[in-house]
Amino acid sequence: MNEHSFRALKDFQPPLYTLADPMTGLLPYVAIAEMEKGDPDVFIAAADTVNTKLYGFPQEVTSKGSGAGLTYESARGAAIGEGIER
């Protein structure tokens, strides 16, 4: 692959907010854990996956994803990525 191939592939990645949406997303719920005074400066997020039976799969499959990061956005992105991977 050349530089143009990588650029073209990047253009087809859906924005994270389209994957995590309570009405239409594969992840209907993403939450950020509250930090307490004295906690390390790390954000932690958790995501629930949608029931796959709603999409025509024969079995109900639900899962959870979690992620951590130094910013809210990176923790949320990590949780979304983990949830989609499962």
C-alpha positions, 0 to 999 in steps of 0.5 A: 500500500502506498501513502494514498491508500492509507489516506483513502482507508482513513476516509471510510472510518465512521466517526465514533459518535455514530457508533455510540448513540442511544437510538441507532448506535451499536453502543447505546450507552457510554459512561465516564467514571467519576474521579475522586479527589486524590485519584490519578489523572486518568479517565475511565469509560465503559460502554454497553453493546446493543443486543445483536438479536435486534439485528437478526442474529439468532442469539442474544449477545451483549457485552461490555467494553471499557477503556482508559486514557489521559483525556476524556476523549481518549478514554471514550474512544478506547471504550467504544473501540473495545465495545465494537471489537467484542 
